[in-house]
Amino acid sequence: MRVGFIGLGRMGKGMAHRILSGGHDLAVYDVAPQATIELAKGGAHVAASVEDLCQDREVVITMLAEDSAVNEVAFGRGGLCASLPAGGIHIASGTYGIATIRALEAAHAKAKQTLVAVPVLGRPDLAASGQLGLVPAGPKEALDRCEPLLKLMGRIFYAGTKPESAIAIKLANNAVLGCAITALGEGFSLVRKYGVEAKVLYEVLTEGLFAGAPAYIGYGKTMVDESYHKVGSPITIGMKDAVLIAGAANLARVPMPSHDVYIERLLGAIAHGDGDMDQAALAKEQSRASGLD
C-alpha cells in the first residue's frame, strides 16, 4: 500500500517504522528534517512538503500532538484536503478535540476523501514494538482498507463508524488514567506522612488489588524511584489532553469532578517548573501540597 506518514516525534517514529517493516511504500514528512533520516536509511521516501507527500498516496497517517498542528497540515496551503487524491484516507492518530475531528471529517468528505480517527494508547516503547492499543472509528470500507496497517502497529479496538467515537474513548481513557496517577500520588503522600516508605504501598497495590495493571505498575514505579526525567508522556501533554477532556465533557454536559482534581495537580506542577517531566511527577506536586517536600 502507498502510505504517507506525517509527524515523526516520540510516538510517530516508532509507528512509521512498523509500517515500513510491513513492506509498504512509505513516504515521510516532518517539519524537523533530521527526524526523517533514520527512516530514509530504512527505505522510506522523504517528502519535501505535505503536498509532495500526498502525491499518489492511498493513505496518509498523521501523528501530531496539537489540534493546531493537524489543522495546519489538513487545511493549510498544499495541505491534506487540497492534495490527497480523491478516495484517499486520512488516519488521524493524535489526541484531538471533538470539534477538530468533526471539522476534519466534514472537510475530507467535501474533498471526496475519508477521515478515520485512530487515537493510540501506549508509550513510545510500545509504538516501536508494535504493541500499541489502537481505537479506530470511521466508515467500514475505509476501516477494512486500513486494517493491515493497523495490525502492524498494535491491538485494535474498533469504536464504530463515527470518527468522534474513537476520540471520545481516547479522552475518557486519558481521564481515567489521569485520575489514577493523581490517586497514586495521594496514596504515597498519605503513607509517607505516617513514616511508611512509598515502595511498601507500591508492592501492596501492584501485587494485590491492582496486580497486572500497567498504569499502576509503570507510573507507580516511576513515583517510587522518583525517575521523573525519564519521560514517556510529559506533564505539558497531559495538560493539553486534560483541556480537551474538559471541553468534551462540557459539550456533552457530563460532570467530571475527579478530572478537575487532575487539572489542578497539572497546573501546580507546571507552575513549579515541572512541565517537561513525566506525568508521574504529579506525585511530587502532591508531596509539596502535603508538606513533605
C-alpha positions in Angstrom: 0.0 0.0 0.0 1.2 3.5 -0.7 1.3 5.2 2.6 2.3 8.7 3.8 3.3 9.5 7.4 3.5 13.0 8.9 4.8 13.6 12.4 7.9 11.6 13.5 8.1 12.5 17.2 8.4 10.1 20.1 5.3 8.1 19.0 5.3 8.7 15.3 8.8 7.4 14.6 8.1 4.0 16.1 4.7 3.8 14.3 6.3 4.7 10.9 9.0 2.1 11.4 6.3 -0.5 11.9 4.6 0.5 8.6 7.9 0.3 6.8 8.6 -3.2 8.3 5.4 -4.4 6.7 6.8 -3.8 3.2 4.6 -0.8 2.4 5.7 2.0 0.1 6.2 4.7 2.7 6.8 8.4 2.3 7.5 10.5 5.4 7.5 14.2 6.3 8.3 16.2 9.4 8.9 19.9 10.0 12.2 18.8 11.6 14.1 17.2 8.6 16.5 15.3 10.9 13.6 13.2 12.1 13.4 11.6 8.7 17.0 10.4 8.4 16.6 7.1 10.2 13.5 6.1 8.2 15.2 7.2 4.9 18.0 4.8 5.7 15.4 2.1 6.0 14.0 2.8 2.6 11.3 5.4 3.2 10.9 8.3 0.7 11.4 11.7 2.3 8.9 14.3 1.0 9.7 18.0 0.7 6.3 19.1 1.9 2.8 17.9 2.8 1.7 18.4 -0.8 4.7 16.4 -2.1 4.0 13.6 0.3 0.3 13.3 -0.7 1.1 12.6 -4.4 -0.3 9.1 -5.3 -0.8 8.1 -1.6 -3.7 5.9 -0.7 -3.5 6.6 3.0 -1.8 9.4 5.0 -1.3 8.9 8.7 -0.8 12.0 10.9 0.7 11.7 14.4 0.7 15.3 15.6 0.4 16.4 19.2 -1.7 19.6 18.9 -5.0 20.4 17.2 -3.4 23.4 15.7 -0.7 21.2 14.0 -3.2 18.8 12.4 -5.4 21.7 11.4 -2.4 23.3 9.6 -1.5 20.1 7.9 -5.0 19.4 6.8 -6.4 22.9 6.0 -3.2 24.9 5.2 -1.9 25.8 1.7 -1.0 22.5 0.0 -2.4 20.5 2.9 -4.1 17.2 3.0 -7.6 18.4 2.0 -6.1 20.1 -1.1 -3.5 17.5 -2.0 -4.7 14.0 -1.0 -6.2 12.2 -4.1 -9.9 11.7 -4.2 -10.7 8.4 -2.5 -7.7 8.8 -0.2 -7.9 8.2 3.6 -6.5 10.4 6.3 -5.8 8.4 9.5 -5.6 10.9 12.4 -3.8 9.3 15.2 -3.2 12.1 17.7 -5.5 13.1 20.6 -7.7 15.9 19.4 -10.8 17.8 20.4 -14.2 16.7 19.2 -14.7 19.9 17.3 -11.4 19.4 15.4 -12.4 15.8 14.4 -15.8 17.0 13.2 -14.2 19.7 11.1 -11.7 17.3 9.6 -14.4 14.8 8.8 -16.6 17.4 7.0 -13.6 18.9 5.1 -12.4 15.5 3.9 -15.9 14.5 2.8 -16.2 17.7 0.8 -12.9 16.8 -1.0 -14.1 13.2 -1.6 -11.7 11.8 0.9 -12.3 9.9 4.1 -11.3 10.6 7.7 -10.6 7.6 10.0 -9.7 8.6 13.6 -7.2 6.2 15.2 -6.0 7.5 18.5 -3.4 5.3 20.1 -2.9 4.0 23.7 0.6 3.5 25.0 4.1 5.0 25.3 7.0 5.3 22.8 8.5 1.9 23.6 5.2 0.2 22.7 4.9 2.2 19.5 8.4 0.9 18.4 7.5 -2.8 19.2 4.0 -2.7 17.6 2.2 -3.2 20.9 0.1 0.0 21.0 -3.6 -0.1 21.6 -5.4 1.5 18.6 -9.0 2.8 18.7 -10.2 3.2 15.1 -13.5 4.7 14.0 -14.8 5.6 10.6 -16.7 4.2 7.6 -16.5 0.4 7.4 -15.0 0.3 3.9 -12.2 2.7 5.0 -11.6 0.7 8.2 -11.3 -2.5 6.2 -8.7 -0.9 3.8 -6.7 0.4 6.8 -6.7 -2.8 8.9 -3.4 -4.3 7.5 -1.7 -1.1 8.5 -3.3 -1.0 12.0 -2.4 -4.6 12.7 1.3 -3.7 12.2 1.1 -1.1 15.0 -0.8 -3.0 17.7 -4.0 -4.3 19.1 -7.3 -3.0 17.6 -10.4 -1.8 19.5 -13.0 -0.8 16.9 -15.2 2.1 18.1 -17.8 2.4 15.3 -18.4 4.4 12.2 -18.2 7.9 13.5 -14.6 9.2 13.9 -15.6 11.2 17.0 -16.5 8.0 18.8 -12.8 7.0 18.8 -11.8 10.4 20.2 -14.4 10.1 23.0 -12.9 6.7 24.0 -9.3 8.1 24.0 -10.3 11.2 26.0 -12.2 9.0 28.5 -9.2 6.6 28.8 -6.9 9.5 29.4 -9.3 11.0 32.0 -9.3 7.7 33.9 -5.5 7.5 33.7 -5.1 11.0 35.0 -7.3 10.1 38.0 -5.2 7.0 38.6 -1.9 9.0 38.5 -3.4 11.6 40.9 -4.7 8.9 43.3 -1.3 7.2 43.3 0.4 10.4 44.3 -2.2 11.0 47.1 -1.7 7.4 48.4 2.1 7.7 48.5 1.9 11.0 50.3 -0.5 9.6 52.9 1.7 6.7 53.9 4.8 8.8 53.9 3.1 11.1 56.4 2.9 8.1 58.7 6.5 7.2 58.2 6.0 4.4 55.7 8.1 4.1 52.6 6.3 4.6 49.3 7.6 1.3 47.9 5.7 -0.6 50.6 2.4 0.7 49.3 3.6 0.2 45.8 4.1 -3.5 46.5 0.7 -3.8 48.2 -1.1 -2.2 45.2 0.8 -3.9 42.4 0.8 -7.4 44.0 -2.7 -7.1 45.3 -5.8 -5.1 44.1 -4.0 -3.7 41.0 -1.9 -6.7 40.1 -1.2 -6.7 36.4 -2.5 -3.1 35.9 0.1 -1.4 33.7 -0.8 2.2 34.7 -0.3 1.5 38.4 2.8 -0.6 37.8 4.5 1.8 35.5 3.6 5.2 36.9 3.9 3.8 40.5 7.4 2.6 39.9 8.4 6.0 38.5 7.0 7.7 41.5 8.8 5.4 44.0 12.1 5.8 42.1 11.5 9.5 41.5 12.8 9.0 38.0 10.6 11.8 36.6 13.1 12.8 33.9 12.6 9.5 32.0 9.7 11.0 30.1 7.1 8.9 28.3 4.2 11.4 28.4 5.2 14.9 29.8 3.0 16.9 32.0 2.5 19.5 29.3 0.9 16.9 27.0 -1.2 15.8 30.0 -2.4 19.4 30.4 -3.2 19.6 26.7 -5.3 16.4 26.8 -6.9 17.5 30.1 -8.2 20.6 28.4 -9.6 18.5 25.5 -11.3 16.2 28.0 -12.9 19.1 29.9 -14.1 20.5 26.5 -15.7 17.2 25.5 -17.3 16.9 28.9 -18.7 20.4 28.7 -20.0 19.7 25.2 -21.8 16.6 26.4 -22.8 18.1 29.7 -21.0 15.4 31.7 -19.7 16.5 35.2 -16.2 15.1 35.9 -15.2 16.3 39.4 -12.3 13.8 39.6 -10.9 15.2 36.4 -11.0 18.7 38.0 -8.5 17.5 40.7 -6.2 16.1 38.0 -6.2 19.5 36.2 -5.3 21.3 39.5 -2.3 19.0 40.0 -1.2 19.5 36.4 -1.4 23.3 36.8 0.5 23.2 40.0 3.3 21.1 38.5 3.6 23.4 35.6 3.7 26.5 37.9 6.5 24.9 39.8 8.6 24.3 36.6 7.9 20.6 36.2 6.0 20.7 32.9 8.7 18.8 31.0 8.8 15.9 33.5 6.8 12.7 33.1 3.3 12.8 34.4 4.3 10.6 37.3 5.8 13.9 38.7 2.3 14.7 39.8 3.3 12.7 42.9 5.9 15.4 43.5 3.3 18.1 43.3 1.1 16.1 45.7 4.1 15.8 48.1 4.5 19.6 48.1 0.8 20.1 48.8 1.2 17.7 51.7 4.1 19.4 53.3 6.6 16.6 52.5 8.9 18.4 50.0 
